[in-house]
């Protein structure tokens, strides 16, 4: 009987430990404006304007061939989501 009680107690404690562990997972952090500028510069772009809008960065950038584009950039990964050439 004692073994069964100890087993149930251990199972109960383990069940309470799982939700606590799930709560400690770190939420993804957003990139800072400086990080996005550094990333774009490393890719060869010159930044004319940049701002945060609805969780994304929007930037006017110029590539190595002097093509001016409007870029939408993911606020968490820094990935260019959309690139539209300006005329």
Buried (B, 14 or more C-beta within 10 A) or exposed (E): EEEEEEEEEEEEEEEEEEEEEEEEEEEEEBBEBEEBBEBBEEEEBEBEEBEBEEEBBBBBBBBEEEEEBBBBBBBEEBEBEEBEEEE
